[in-house]
Amino acid sequence: MGNGTNQNRLFQTCHSACMWKVLGKEAMYIEIASVWTERIIELSKEYEGDEEFKKLMDGSEVKHLFNGSTETHNMMIEVPKEYTPDDIQMMADMILSIAKDNIDTPFITVDNNYQKCQVIITNEDEPELLGMNRTEGYGSGKIFLPILDSLTRPGRPNESMM
């Protein structure tokens, strides 16, 4: 857990008129993902491969997730399955270069206080367990039947338990 002072400051900031800063630009909490995307594309213009990076970012979905337990912001970039490993590596290299070269402009600050942030690039689809678009076989628990079946089968005894 983080210390109470930071959590209190974060709570006060979220419930006041203060703005967050994302790569130096003010934003409301709900705008963090879109402002981060906009700013990371703007900052990429100083680097070789910026047009390709912009095209890759435009084809991706960026989500902002905040973990209150660790006080860490996560920028989750979900890329299409069509992106190659080289495309994903190019995106990661560009973001890392921007982070290194703009050390005085953190990804996220609140009241000029640095916030921990990590970037995750993924092309994994998570199954939907609930709702209208749930993934076939997941909503009913069928996915767990092989596991449960293996737990009820007789097998070799565990010698350390005897």
N, C-alpha and C positions, 0 to 999 in steps of 0.2 A: 504494500500500500504506500501511496505517496504521503508526504507529511500534510498535516491539517491546514497549514498556512497556504500552501499551493492550492489545495482543494477549495478552501474558502475563497481565495482570490479568483479561482476559476468560476466558482458558483456566482460570485458577485459580478464578474465580468459578463457572464452569460445572461444575467438578469438585469443588466444596466444598458445604458445607451452607448456604451463603448463598442468600438468596432475591433474586429480581429484584423491582423495584417497577414496577408498571404504573399510571400515573396515581395514584400514591401508595399503592397497595395491593400488599402482598407477593404474589408468585406464583412458582411453579416455571416453568422455561423452557417446558415443554410446555403450560402453562396461559396463556401470554401472550395468545393470540388471544381466548380466552373471557373472561379477566379484563378485557382492553381493551374488549371489546364491552360487558360488564356495567358497567364504570366510565363509558364514554362515554354510555351510556343514562342512568345515574344523574345524571351532570353535566348532561345536556340538560334535566333537569327544571326548571332555573333559567331556561329560555328559552321564548319563545313558539314553538309548533309542536312541543313535545316529544312529544305523543302520536303525531303523524304520523311524526316521526323514529323513535320506538320501533317503530312498525309497519313502517316501511321497513327498519330494521336487523334486526328479527325475520325478515323475509323474505329477508335476504341471508346469504351465507356469508362469514365473516371468516377469513382465513388470515394467519399470521405467517411471514414469510420473513426470514432474516438473511443479509446479504451480508458474509462475512468479509473480503473484499478491501477493501471501502470502509467496513467497520464501520458499516453502515447497516441499521436494522430497517425492514422494509416491512410495513405493515398493508394487505393486499389484500382489498378488499371487493368480492365478486362479487355483482352484483345481477341479478335476473331480467330477461329480455328485455322483460317487460311494463312495467317502470319507465320513465316518461317522462323526457325531459331535465330537466323541472322537478323531478321527484322526486330525480334524481341531484344537481342543483344545490342543492336544499334540504339534502340530506345533506352535501354539501361545505361549504356555508355554516355549517351547525350545527357541524360538526367544527372548522372554522377559528375560529369564535367561541369554542368551548370551549378550543382551544389558546391563543388570544390572551388570554382572560380568566383562564387558569390557568397563567400563565407560570412561576410558582414550583413547579408540579407538572408536570414533564416527562412525556411519554408513557411513556418507559422509562428507568430508571436501574439501575445495577449498583453495589453498594457505595456508594450515594449519588453516583455519577458519571453525569453526563448521557450518554445514548446518542442518536446521530442517528437520526431516525425520519421516514419519509414515509408518507403515506396515498395509496393508489391505489384509485380506484373504477372498476370496469369491468363491462361486460356482454358482453364478448367470450368466445366459447367457443374454446378452443384444441383443435385436433384431437389425438386420441390416436393416437400412432404405433405403440405397442406394447401388448400385453395383450389381454384378452378383449373389451374394448369399443372396439377401435380404429375410427377413423372410416373409412368406406368410401373406398377409393382412396388413402389415405395410407400404409398399411402396406406396400404393394407398391412404392412409389416411382413409381407412375403419375403422380402430381402433377408430377414433375420432367421427364416426357417432352417436353412442349412446349418447355421451356427447352433441354434437350439437343438436340432437333430443330432449334431455331433456331441453335444453335452450329455445326451440321454443314452447314447450307445455304450455298450460294454466295451472296454478296452483293456489295455495292459495296466495292471495296478501300479500306482506310484509307490516305489519302494521306500522313499523317504517318509511316507506317511504311515508305514507299518511299524 
